[in-house]
Amino acid sequence: MSDHTHGTHTTSAADSAEAFWDDRYQQSGRLWSGEPNAALVRETEGLAPGSALDLGCGEGGDAIWLARQGWRVTATDISGVALGRAAEHAARAQVADRVDWQRHDLGTSFPAGGYDLVSAQFLHSLHEMPREQILRGAAAAVTDGGTLLIVGHMGFPAWETEPHPGVDFPSPQKVLAALDLPAGQWDVLVCDTHEHALTAPDGEPSTRTNYTVKLRRRPLDR
């Protein structure tokens, strides 16, 4: 779910998360650019393709890019509308056979298996979501020697006039601490913030502060 906090949608207790995201995707023919997130491209450079899990895949930009690089991808989202579009995009990109699209509310169900790469790009929501629980599940799904990549926002964009107080934007250090990883089993490769250049709705150039947490699960001693 790339940049899932763009916009000013609100929810009520009666709204389900599935309905919220399906409705959001139905309001536009394409919600995201279709391009892979820059941090994913940067941080997976040099990794040998294997099995990958894309959490909150949206319309499939990251999953399709990974498939083009030779990864076998399991891509999951809560929105059936988004997954339908993603599957169409994958077919046009001729990588449909390399991506398994799965619908999950990650707070209640999670893809089975282990993966060489687990990616959570901008896993934010205006709807209530147990994010720390989901990210701990992401860590548990990483195979020995594999990589966990978490990228997120540090706050709303500068042009957001009505920020939503219920949305949490933790620091990368807090994200790392909340994973509660066993001592001696992981290497922290990146835990930092960076500025991302983007264009505001009025066409003016802007920036937004994001963070990257990249971890490698140590391989078992042979």
KADA-V448722 format. One record per backbone hydrogen bond with DSSP energy under -1.0 kcal/mol. CO is the residue of the C=O (numbers start at 1). NH is the residue of the N-H. E is the energy in kcal/mol with one decimal. If there is no record, write none. Layout:
BEGIN
((CO,NH,E) (CO,NH,E))
END
This chain:
BEGIN
((3,6,-1.7) (12,15,-1.5) (16,20,-2.4) (17,21,-2.3) (18,22,-2.6) (19,23,-2.5) (20,24,-1.9) (21,25,-2.5) (22,26,-2.2) (25,28,-1.5) (37,41,-1.9) (38,42,-2.6) (39,43,-2.8) (40,44,-1.5) (44,47,-2.2) (50,72,-2.9) (51,116,-1.1) (51,117,-1.6) (52,74,-2.9) (53,119,-3.1) (54,76,-2.6) (57,60,-2.2) (60,64,-2.7) (61,65,-1.8) (62,66,-2.7) (63,67,-2.3) (64,68,-2.1) (65,69,-1.2) (66,71,-2.3) (67,70,-1.4) (72,52,-2.8) (73,100,-3.0) (74,54,-2.7) (75,102,-2.9) (76,56,-1.3) (76,57,-2.6) (77,104,-1.6) (79,83,-2.0) (80,84,-2.2) (81,85,-1.9) (82,86,-2.6) (83,87,-2.4) (84,88,-1.7) (85,89,-2.6) (86,90,-2.5) (87,91,-2.0) (88,92,-2.1) (89,93,-1.9) (90,95,-2.5) (91,94,-1.0) (95,98,-2.2) (98,73,-2.8) (100,75,-2.4) (102,77,-1.5) (105,108,-3.0) (105,109,-2.3) (115,143,-2.7) (116,147,-2.8) (117,53,-2.6) (118,149,-2.9) (119,55,-2.8) (120,151,-2.5) (122,124,-2.2) (129,131,-2.2) (130,134,-2.1) (131,135,-2.5) (132,136,-2.0) (133,137,-1.9) (134,138,-2.0) (135,139,-2.1) (136,140,-2.0) (137,141,-1.1) (139,142,-1.4) (141,115,-2.7) (143,146,-2.5) (146,217,-2.4) (147,118,-2.4) (148,215,-2.7) (149,120,-2.8) (150,213,-2.9) (151,122,-3.5) (152,211,-2.6) (157,160,-1.9) (164,167,-1.8) (171,175,-2.3) (172,176,-2.4) (173,177,-2.4) (174,178,-2.5) (177,180,-1.3) (182,185,-1.4) (185,218,-2.6) (187,216,-2.6) (190,214,-2.6) (192,212,-2.8) (194,210,-2.9) (196,208,-1.8) (198,206,-3.2) (200,203,-2.6) (204,200,-3.2) (206,198,-2.6) (208,196,-2.6) (209,154,-2.3) (210,194,-2.6) (211,152,-1.7) (212,192,-2.0) (213,150,-2.9) (214,189,-2.4) (214,190,-1.8) (215,148,-2.6) (216,187,-2.7) (217,145,-1.6))
END
